[in-house]
Amino acid sequence: MSYSNLSIWACLPRTQRGQPIVLGTDPKGKKLLYVHANSIIIRDIENPSIAEVYTEHSTQVNVAQYAPSGFYICSGDQHGKVRIWDTINPEHILKAEYQPLGGPIRDICWSPDSQRICVVGEGRGKFAHVFMMDTGASVKGDLSGHTKAINSVSWKPTRPFRIATGSEDSKAAFFEGPPFVFKCTKGDHGKFVQSVRFSPNGERFATGGFDGKIFVYNGSSSDLDKELGSPAHKGGIYAVSWSPDSKRLLSASGDKTCKVWDVESGDLVADFPMGSDLEDQQMSCLWAGNYLLSISLSGFINYLDLDNPSKPKKIIKGHNKPITRVGLSPDKSTLYTTGVDGTVTVWDVATGDNDRIAGKGHGNHVSGLVVKGDTIFTAGIDDSVKYIDPVEKTYTGKSISLGSQPKMIAAVDDGIIAVTTQEICVLKDDKKVGSFPISWDGLCVSAAGGGNDEVAVGGADNLVHIYALSGNTLTEKKTLEHLGAVTDVEYSPDGHYLVACDANRKVVVYSLPTYEKFNKIEWGFHNARINCVAWSPDSLMVASGSLDTMIIIWSMTQPNKHIIIKNSHPQSQVTGLLWLNNETLISVGHDGLVKTWSVTF
């Protein structure tokens, strides 16, 4: 009885309009570091399907940065707390936790010897703090000079040490030290200064602001060297990043472009147009080794191509909002996941590569997903069922209106059955052919298939309703009582059982055709509402996923045995489960992650 995590397919950075994202990279430029809600994602730049996730902050994380040594990461959250943790062990052991500021931390930088850390953000009258990494003791000095929250900070990587900051008071400040003393402020920007970065050789530092301007200053004296462009961008600049040789600068802007500048001459080297939609605003950028990366408002990670600026080399897609449903193609090579933002992502099961389904979808919460032959059906809270062509990876434009909000859909032999808040609908040949009004909230549905005409519907009335489907009409045969709202039902692949789970933390298996309880021992080891259940292909195991972050695998052959995967999605509920084969389970969660597990009884 054992389990292991085989892979994690990461979520995208969580984006918000007008909020810059701070990206980090390791000293070798091999890993990308970004945050998503409470999680910090460490992602391989060369092979983005390899990722690690750190979820130990109790609140939203804003920024994480590698130490120059590469052995530690410092992450800062919304409550002004920083955690310093090791990068070598897979457990990411905590080195220290401090509370340097009283409000959200917006940026972090390390001293070149990896001994000191400077954090900036919002605080109660204090916007910046420098402390020792191992003791948390304050480093002498005074980092005052700004009148509003500080957005960005950078530490000069060479002696003599300097710190530069950019703030919402539209100024950049320059400090000499340590002990750090205020030298001067720079008032060249007309709006918020969003990004300040020293070049890797320490000779210069650049600032980017919401006025669309980039200024380059001398790294030792802070004298203005030049302005790049006039102005550099038509929209606000969210980030600047230096090339490893300190000769060029990458900038990302809300005008939906990224640009590369030659700093010595001030010339524009490359202009990357990223699209024309609002979602194509560029919220951040990073020059890591040979890779130039940018983040769109959609959360997409763009790999920019200096040789062909008109088109990114590749775009990493996925989810940056919670995942709601998961489905598998008949040949088990392709996985489909849907999100609360109406997006549908298609994954290659073998490699973890993904793409986004194109076309006009639901635009909001997708509550149902069925993969049936050569068509995929989705149901959304726009009260409709829509069709996706899996070959073209796009919505076909076909849509069936349901009249009330769908909660789940299931495949029957020659159509689709949808349960909504007011009725159970039978859909065939692209139209609604049958409707059965209900007086209770329908929550979930499953059809037996394989010649069995039965359909099970779980409701908020604490009952599983069993119907016979004859043609286009439903006839209620019996009800099965639960002690909480029935959240998911599923017939077993061999057609011998029905499993149902409820808000009262119980999993119940019924034997067909009598619907007698199969598990005489109560299956109730979850601590909160169970969201989903899934049968293994051989019908010998049931997996259940819950609000309590756990997945439990139950055995049909040994009903008193089970495997508990605790914290399968840390600080996040499990929203969907699927078996790839009898040993491999896929789970999706509210954290936007897709995880693969190996399970052996």
N, C-alpha and C positions, 0 to 999 in steps of 0.2 A: 504493500500500500504506500505508494509514493507519488509525488508530482514534482515537476520542474518547469520553470518558465523558459520556453524555447526562443521567443522573440517578442520585441515590443515595436510596434509601428507607431511612430510618434505623432502627436498632434502638432498643429502649426502654432506660431506665436499668437497669443491673444491680442487683437488689435482694437484700437478705439480711435475714432476720428479726432485729429488735433492732439493726440498723445504720442510723442515720440517713443520708439522702442530702443532700448540699449542692448546691443548684441555684444557677446564676448567670444574670444577664441583662445585656445591654448597657445603656449609659446612657440610650438612648432607649426601652428596654422593648420592643424589637421581636424580639429573639432570645433563645432559651432555651439555656442551657449546662448540659450534664450529662455524666456519664462512664459508660462501659461497658467493663469490662476495661481493655485498653491504650488504648482510643480515647476521644477527647473529641468529643462531638457538638454542633455549633452548628446549632440548628434554628429555622426561621422560625416565630414563634408564630401569626401570622395564617394562613399556609399551611404546615402541618407537613410536607407532602411535599417541601419544599425544605430540604435539609440539607447541611452540610459536615462532614467527619470529619478529625480530626487524630490521626495514629497514629505518634508519634515516641518515646513513652516505651517503655522496654524492659520495664517491669513494670506491674502494675496501678495505674491512676490513681485517686486518691480524690476530688480536688476541682479545679475550675478556676474562675477568676473574672476578669471583664473589669476592666481599669483604668478609672477614672472618665473618662479621656479617650476611651475606646473604641478606641484604636489597638493595645493589647496585651492578651494574655491570659496570666495566670500559672497554671500547672498543677502540682500536687504529687502525688507517687506514694508507693507503699508503702515504698520504700527511703529516703525522706527527701529526694529530689531534686526541685528545681523547675526548670521550663523556662519562659522568658518568650519569647513569639513574637508575631509581628505578625498582625493580623486583616485587613489591607487586601488583601494579595496572596493569590491562591488557593494559592500554595505555602506560605504561613504560615512565613516565614523566621524562623529562630531568632535571638533577640536575645542571650540569655544562658542559661547553665545553672549552677545552684549547688547545693550540698549543705548546707542550713542545719541540718538535724536528722539524727539517727542512726537514726530509725525512721519509721513511717508518718506522713505529713502528713494531718491531718484537716480543717483549714480554713485559708483564706487571706483576707487583706483588704489592700486598697491604701490608701495615704494619699490624701486628696482631690486633691492635686496630681499624683498618679500617679508620684511619685518614689520613695516608700518602700513596702516590702511587709512585712507581718507574717505569719509562718506559725506554726501551732501543731499539736501532735500528740504523738506519743510519741518520746522521745529517750533517750539515755543520761544520765539525771539532768537533762536540759534539755528543757523542753516548749514553749518559744516562742522566736522569734528575729525581730528587726527588722533589715532590711538595705536598702541603696540598690539601686534597680532596675537602674541601668546599670553599677555597679561591683561589686556584691555586698558592699561594705564594711559592717561592722556599724554600726548606729546606736547611739550611746552610750546606756547605760541598763541597767536590770535588770528583767527580766520574770519574776522568781521570785515565789513567793507561793502556788503550788499544790503539792500533794504527789503528785498523780497526773496521768496524761495529760490534756491539754486537748482538749476536743471542738469548741469554737467560739470565734471571735474576731470583734470588730467594731471599726472605727475611726470615731471621731466625725467626721462630715463637715464640721464647722465649728470655727473656733477658739473657745476654747483646745482643742488636741487632747487627746483621751483615748483609751485603748484599754480595752475590756471583754472579759473571757474567761470561759468556763464550762468546768468540769472534772469529771472522774470522782470527785473528792474531795467532790462535792456542793456545791461553793462557786462563786460568781462572784467574779472579782477585778477591781479597777479600778486603772488606771495613769494618771498624769499625765505630760505631757511635750511634745515631746521635749527633752532626753533623758528616756526614760520611767522613772519611779520608781514603785514600788509604793505605793499609797495605802491600800487596805483590801480585805478580802474580805467577801462577803455570804453568810451561812449560812442564808438563808431556806428553801432547798430541802432536802428530806429524802433525795433520791436524786440520781443523776447530773444535772448541768446539760448539756442537749444543744444548746441554741441560744441565742445572745446576739446581739441586733441593735439598733444605734442607729437612731433615727428619721431620715428624710432631712433634717429641719431641725436635728438634733443636740440637741434639747431633752430627749429622754428616751432610755432604752434598756430593752429588755424581755428577760427571760430565761424560757426554758421548760425544764422538767425532767421526768425520768422519774417524779416523784411526781404528775404531772398538773397542776402549778401553774404559773401565769404571774405574774411580778412585774414591775412597771414602776418604774424608778428615774429620778431626776433626772440629766440627761446631763452636767451640769458638776460637781455635788457628790457624786453617787452616792447621795444620800439616798433611802430607799424612798418611793415615791409612793403606790402601791396594789397590791393583788392583784386580778387579774381573775377573777371567778367564785369559787366556794368548794367544791371546787377547779374549775379551768377545764374539765378533762376527767377522765373516769373511768379513762383509761389514760395511759401515758407520752406526753409531748409530744416529737415528733421535730423540729419546726421552727416558728419564728415568722417572719412577714414583714410589714413595714409597708406601708401604702398610701402612694402618692407624696405625699399632702398631710399625712402624719404624724398623721392624726386617728384612723385605725383600724388594727387589727392582725389578721392572719390567722394561725390556728394549725392544725397538723395533728397528729393523735394516733393511737396504737395502738388507741384505742377505736372505730376505724372511722368517725370523724367529722372534719370540719374546721369551724372556727367563726370568725366575724368579730366583733371587739369594738370598741365605741366607747371609746377610751382615756380621754377626758376624764371621761365619766360612769361608766365601768366596766361599762356595760350590754352584754348580748349582742345583736348586731345580726342575725346569721344563723347558723343551725345547719345544716350540710350532712351528712345521713346518707349514707354512701357504700356501704352494703350490710351484709350480716350474715356473709359468709364471712371466713375467716382472710386470704384474699388481698386483702380490702378494707381492711386496716390502712393508715393513711396515713403514709407514710415521709418526706414532705417537702412543702413548699408554697412558693409564690412569688407575690408581687403585682407584676406587671410591666405598667406602664402601666394600661390598662383591663382587663387580663386577670388573673384569679385562677386559678392552676394548683395542682394537687396531684398527687402520685405515690402510686399504690397499691402494695402489696406485690407485686402481679402485674406491676408495671412500667408499668401503664397510666397515661397522662397525662390527668388530668381537667380540663376547663375548667368552673370553677364559675360558677353563675348566681346573682347576688345577688337578682335579681327572683323567681327560682323555686328556692330552695335544695334542694328535694326531689330534683331531677334535674339532673345536669351538662348544660351546653349541648352538649358533645360529649366523646367519649372517644377518645383516640388509642391504637390497639392496634398490635400487631406482635410481634416476637420480642425476648426479652431473654436467650435462650440460643442456642447454635449451631443453624443451619438444616441439615437433613439432606437433604431432597428438594424438587424443584420440578416443578410440572406446569402445563399450559396448557389452558384450555377450547377446544373445537373451533372456536369463532368468534374465538379469540385475543383476546378482550376481558378475560378474567379470568385471574389468575395464582393458583396455590395453592402455599403453602410449608409444610413441616412441620418441627418442631423436636425436639431431643433430650428436651424436657420433655413431649412428647406433644401439643403444641398444633398446630393447623392454622390458618393465616392466609390469608384470601382478599383479593386486591388488585385494584383497578380499574387496568388497564394504562394507560389514557389519563390518569388523574389522580394515581395513587399512593395514593388513599384505600384504607383497609383495614378489615377486620372479622375477628373471631375466630369460628371455627366453634364453635357451642354444642353442648351435649349431652355424654354420657359417652363419652369417647374412650379411647385406649390408656393414658393416664396416664403414659406413659414413652416412650422413644426410638421415633420413627416411622421405620421402615426402608424402607417402600415406599409409592409413591403412583402411582395410575393414574387419569387423567380419561378416562372412556369414555361418550360420549353424554350422557345425563342423570343419570349416577351417578358418584360419585367413590369409589374404593376406597383404603383405607389399610391397611398392614400394620405391626404394632408388635411389640416384643419381649415383649408379653403373649401371644405365639404365636397371634394371631388376625388375620383380615382383617375390617375393618368398613366400613360403607357411609355415605356422606354425601350428603344431598340438597342440591344446589347452589342451588336456589331458596330453600328455607327456611334455608339456611346452618346446618344442624345435622346431627348424627349421627342416623341413622334408628333405631338400636337393633338393627339386624340385625348378626350377627357369625358368622363361620365359624371354628371352632377348627382349627388346623393340626397341633398335636401336637409341633412343634419350632419353633425360633426362625427366623422369616423374615428373609431378607437383602434380597430385592427382589421386586417383582411386575411383571408385564407383561400387556398386553391381548392376547388372541387373538380370533379373529372372533366366537366365541359365548361367551366367558367370560374367565377370568383364570388365569394360570399363576404360581405362587409357587415360588421356590427358597428352601429352608431349609438349616439345617446338616446335616440328615439325609436329606432327600428333595426331589423335585420334585413339587408338587401341581397337579392340574388342578381348577379350581373353576368349576362351572356351576350355574345355577338355585339360587343361594344355598346350595349344599352342595359338599362335597369329593367329586368323582366319580372321580378317578384319583390314584394315588400311585406314584411311582417311586423306590425307595430308592437313595441314593448313598453311597459309602464315603469321599467327600471332602467338604470344606466348600464348599457352593455359595455364591457371592458376588454374582452378577449374572445377569440373564436378559433376553432380548429375543426377540420373536416377529416373523417376517417379515411375516405378514399378506398381504392382497391376493391370496388364492388360493394362496399358497405355504404349505405346512404345516410349514415348518422352524422350529425353536426353538433358539437358541444360549444355552448356559449356561456362564458363566465360573466357574472354581473356584480354590481355594487350592492345587490340585495342579498349577498352572502350565499348565493346558489349557483350551481352549475346546471344549466338547462340543456337537456338532451333533446334534439329534434330529429325527425326523419325528413329528409329532403326528397320529395317526389316531384320530378319535373321542375316546376318553378315555385312549388308551394312547400311550406314548412309546417310540420305538425309536431307539437310538443309531446314527447313520450314520457319523460320523467324529470325530476329535479334531484340534485344531490346537495345536501346541506354542508356548509362550511361555517366557521366561526368568525370569518372576516370577509371583506370584499374579495372576490376571486380575480386575481390579477393576470393569470396566464393558464392556458390549457393546451395540451398537445397529445394527439393520438400517437401510439408507438408505431415505428416503421413496419413491424410484423402484424399490426392490426389486432393485437390481443389485449392492449391496455390503453387506458387514458390516464394521464397525469394532470393534476390541477394544483396550483399553489395559491396562497391567499395572503391578505394583509395581516393575518393572525400568525404569521411565521411558520405555517405548516405546509408540508408537501404530502399529497395524498394520491396514491395510485389505485385505480379501479380496474377490476378484471372485466373484460367484455365476454359475452354480451349481457351479463346480468348486472354489471356495474356494482359488484360487491367490492368492499375495500380489500385490496391485496396486502398492503402493509399493516399487519396487526400491531407492530411496534410503531409508535408515533414518530414520524420524521419531522422533528421540530427543533433543530439546533441553530437556526438563524436567530438573530437578536432584533430583527426589525422586518418590515414588509418585504416579502419576496416579490421580485419584479418579473422574473422569467424562468422558464424551465426548458430543458432540451433533452431529447432521447439520443443515446448513442445508436449508430446504424444497426447494431445487432440486437437492440432493444433490451440489453442486459444492464445498462446504467442510465441513471437520470442525473443531470446536472441542474442545480438551481443557483440563481444569482440574486443578490439582495441589496437592499438599502444599507445594510451593515458592512458593505465592502467585501463580503465573503462570497466564495463559490463553494458549494458542497456537492460532492459526487456521491450518489447513493447507489448501492448495488442491489439488483433484483434477485441475484442468487444467494446473497448473504444480507438479508434486510437489516440486520443489526450492525452492519459495518458501513462506515462512510469515511470519505477523505475530506478534510476541511482545508481550503486554501484561504488562509486569513489575509486580510489586506491585499486582496488580488488587484484591486484598483484603490490604492491608499487615498483616504479622504474623499472617496467618490463612490457613488452607487453603481452597481453592475446593471446595465440596461438590456443586454442581449447576450445570448449564448448560442453556439453552434458546434456540432461535432464534425471534424474533417474526416476522421476515421475512428475506429474503436479505441485508439490510444491518444488522439489529439483533439483538444478542445480549443475553440476560439471564443474570447470574451471581449465585449465592448463596454465602455462605461461613460459616465457623465464627464470624465476628464478628457474625452476626445481621443483616448488611446485604444488601439486594437492589440490584444495580447494573445499569444499562442502558448498553450500548456500541453505538456506531456503527462498523461495520467496512467498509472498502472495499479491494478488491484492485486 
